[in-house]
Amino acid sequence: MSLSTIFLILAFIAFVLAAVGWGYKKTNLLAIGLALWVLSILITQVHLG
């Protein structure tokens, strides 16, 4: 399982938690999910070396 796949799974979990209305203090779960999703895309497109 690659790192980008792990980030996609975490983003999916964040989106599901935001959809059901769960929140942690004032943390915006939609923003966290979006950031993880974009990070997974960037990891797959950046080639080191």
N, CA, C and O of each residue as an XYZ file, in Angstrom:
196
protein
N       0.854     -1.170      0.000
C       0.000      0.000      0.000
C       0.901      1.234      0.000
O       1.755      1.399      0.871
N       0.694      2.082     -0.981
C       1.547      3.256     -1.114
C       1.076      4.383     -0.188
O      -0.015      4.342      0.381
N       1.928      5.366     -0.068
C       1.627      6.497      0.801
C       0.436      7.297      0.270
O      -0.373      7.801      1.049
N       0.331      7.412     -1.047
C      -0.796      8.158     -1.620
C      -2.117      7.443     -1.357
O      -3.142      8.096     -1.162
N      -2.107      6.120     -1.350
C      -3.317      5.359     -1.048
C      -3.743      5.567      0.401
O      -4.934      5.677      0.693
N      -2.790      5.621      1.289
C      -3.093      5.853      2.701
C      -3.716      7.230      2.890
O      -4.672      7.387      3.649
N      -3.163      8.238      2.187
C      -3.737      9.579      2.275
C      -5.149      9.618      1.701
O      -6.007     10.324      2.231
N      -5.404      8.872      0.629
C      -6.749      8.822      0.059
C      -7.739      8.181      1.018
O      -8.881      8.630      1.117
N      -7.325      7.153      1.717
C      -8.195      6.496      2.693
C      -8.492      7.441      3.850
O      -9.632      7.528      4.305
N      -7.478      8.146      4.324
C      -7.684      9.106      5.410
C      -8.591     10.255      4.972
O      -9.412     10.736      5.752
N      -8.438     10.695      3.714
C      -9.314     11.744      3.194
C     -10.753     11.259      3.131
O     -11.669     12.004      3.479
N     -10.966     10.029      2.694
C     -12.303      9.468      2.636
C     -12.932      9.400      4.018
O     -14.111      9.717      4.181
N     -12.158      8.992      5.009
C     -12.662      8.929      6.378
C     -13.032     10.321      6.876
O     -14.059     10.494      7.533
N     -12.198     11.318      6.567
C     -12.494     12.695      6.985
C     -13.771     13.198      6.325
O     -14.577     13.864      6.975
N     -13.970     12.890      5.035
C     -15.189     13.313      4.340
C     -16.419     12.635      4.925
O     -17.463     13.269      5.074
N     -16.306     11.358      5.256
C     -17.450     10.644      5.835
C     -17.789     11.208      7.205
O     -18.963     11.401      7.522
N     -16.779     11.472      8.018
C     -17.030     12.051      9.341
C     -17.659     13.430      9.231
O     -18.529     13.780     10.028
N     -17.230     14.212      8.255
C     -17.832     15.532      8.051
C     -19.273     15.404      7.576
O     -20.123     16.215      7.944
N     -19.550     14.395      6.768
C     -20.903     14.213      6.232
C     -21.897     13.814      7.321
O     -23.063     14.205      7.271
N     -21.439     13.039      8.301
C     -22.353     12.626      9.359
C     -22.458     13.673     10.470
O     -23.249     13.528     11.402
N     -21.651     14.725     10.356
C     -21.772     15.816     11.308
C     -20.845     15.747     12.499
O     -20.983     16.540     13.430
N     -19.903     14.817     12.497
C     -18.969     14.712     13.603
C     -17.930     15.820     13.488
O     -17.489     16.147     12.386
N     -17.550     16.379     14.584
C     -16.543     17.428     14.582
C     -15.650     17.326     15.798
O     -16.033     16.753     16.818
N     -14.484     17.873     15.688
C     -13.549     17.895     16.805
C     -13.170     19.345     17.068
O     -12.425     19.957     16.302
N     -13.685     19.873     18.145
C     -13.509     21.275     18.523
C     -13.927     22.157     17.351
O     -15.086     22.102     16.939
N     -13.028     22.965     16.805
C     -13.393     23.819     15.670
C     -12.664     23.387     14.401
O     -12.485     24.191     13.487
N     -12.249     22.141     14.340
C     -11.536     21.634     13.181
C     -12.516     21.385     12.041
O     -13.552     20.748     12.235
N     -12.195     21.879     10.870
C     -13.023     21.685      9.694
C     -12.575     20.405      8.984
O     -11.512     20.373      8.364
N     -13.383     19.364      9.077
C     -13.008     18.085      8.493
C     -13.024     18.105      6.976
O     -12.300     17.337      6.342
N     -13.835     18.970      6.382
C     -13.806     19.088      4.921
C     -12.457     19.620      4.448
O     -11.929     19.161      3.434
N     -11.904     20.572      5.166
C     -10.597     21.114      4.806
C      -9.506     20.066      4.978
O      -8.588     19.981      4.163
N      -9.603     19.281      6.021
C      -8.619     18.223      6.246
C      -8.712     17.178      5.142
O      -7.689     16.740      4.615
N      -9.925     16.777      4.792
C     -10.106     15.798      3.724
C      -9.590     16.305      2.399
O      -8.949     15.564      1.654
N      -9.865     17.565      2.096
C      -9.392     18.145      0.848
C      -7.869     18.237      0.820
O      -7.247     17.962     -0.206
N      -7.273     18.619      1.937
C      -5.812     18.705      2.006
C      -5.169     17.333      1.823
O      -4.163     17.215      1.123
N      -5.727     16.306      2.434
C      -5.180     14.962      2.273
C      -5.338     14.465      0.844
O      -4.453     13.791      0.318
N      -6.455     14.791      0.219
C      -6.701     14.375     -1.156
C      -5.697     15.025     -2.112
O      -5.136     14.360     -2.982
N      -5.478     16.331     -1.940
C      -4.518     17.032     -2.782
C      -3.107     16.524     -2.520
O      -2.314     16.398     -3.453
N      -2.788     16.237     -1.287
C      -1.472     15.699     -0.954
C      -1.241     14.353     -1.619
O      -0.137     14.079     -2.089
N      -2.262     13.511     -1.666
C      -2.106     12.215     -2.328
C      -1.873     12.386     -3.826
O      -1.123     11.618     -4.429
N      -2.508     13.385     -4.428
C      -2.287     13.658     -5.851
C      -0.873     14.176     -6.084
O      -0.202     13.764     -7.031
N      -0.424     15.075     -5.220
C       0.924     15.619     -5.368
C       1.990     14.550     -5.197
O       3.005     14.569     -5.894
N       1.774     13.629     -4.288
C       2.771     12.574     -4.053
C       2.896     11.692     -5.285
O       4.001     11.267     -5.623
N       1.789     11.407     -5.964
C       1.855     10.549     -7.148
C       2.486     11.274     -8.339
O       3.039     10.622     -9.225
N       2.414     12.607     -8.377
C       2.952     13.343     -9.516
C       4.381     13.817     -9.338
O       5.053     14.127    -10.322
N       4.852     13.879     -8.124
C       6.223     14.317     -7.868
C       7.136     13.093     -7.905
O       6.937     12.126     -7.170
N       8.122     13.160     -8.761
C       9.080     12.058     -8.876
C      10.419     12.532     -8.317
O      11.032     13.471     -8.826
N      10.842     11.871     -7.283
C      12.114     12.236     -6.676
C      13.239     11.499     -7.383
O      13.177     10.282     -7.558
N      14.254     12.224     -7.783
C      15.425     11.598     -8.383
C      15.463     11.659     -9.834
O      16.407     11.162    -10.448
